[in-house]
Amino acid sequence: MAVLERIKHHDLEGLRTGHFNLMVNTSFVLYRLGDTLIDAGPRNQWRHIRRFIDERAVRQLLLTHFHEDHSGSAAQIAQYARVTPRASEETGRILRHGFPIQLYRRLMWRAADKVITRPFQPDMLINGHDPVIPIATPGHTPDLNCFLLPQRGWLFSGDMYISSRLKLLAREESLTDLISSLETLLSHDFDTLLCPHRGVVSDGKQALRRKHQNLLELVGQVQHMHQSGLPVPQITQALLGPEPMMSFITGFHFSKRHLINACLQM
Ligand SMILES: [Zn+2]
């Protein structure tokens, strides 16, 4: 276990932590803006997270989605800081009952404990004066919400960004929803993107726009190659290259071939 980095951007503080520092999505940045934590961080990093939250009183914990790297320490934070996390109703339903995860996710993050949440409110504030607006952005998961801070032009992007060139997709992700959620985000005003894996992306809207364009291009190329008779493995190899270690580690649950298949299903 390790603290990999401390992040500072104006009054925003971040703690990058994680068991494995293999790819951008194998470590996690827990963000704190004054009295508010954005996501809880993974369960197996709790001892580092506890030290981080000891630095400043936590009055609010907002969750983007149920995934265990984002929600894993929510039960611990709720008890330790005496806050009830806020999440969408769908996220709340999943976290209340718990959810199964594959072995690689248990090794990477450990499973999240069950936790009770409260739904988002219409007029949520950070530090008592900074409005924060949840934006539903299904695709990566059905329950994903990003948090827009309109006065700052900041977007806490959950797992909507990570990279401007998507190369792998998990089996349960919906590419159709992901593309339309990117369009939803692009219709809002912001410039800085706070990604829990990539970190602070200062030209964030441009980066998201590139991701959207790259995905549309990929869908077009995949469909064109498929129409000319090429099978999925060859299309995958030609457009995305060989499967990385992560695909093998996850038993192809998270892989390039899923992304190509998803392009064909659109
Ligand atoms: Zn996720």
Residues whose N, C-alpha, C, O or C-beta is under 5 A from the ligand:
A	BS01	ZN	H67 D159
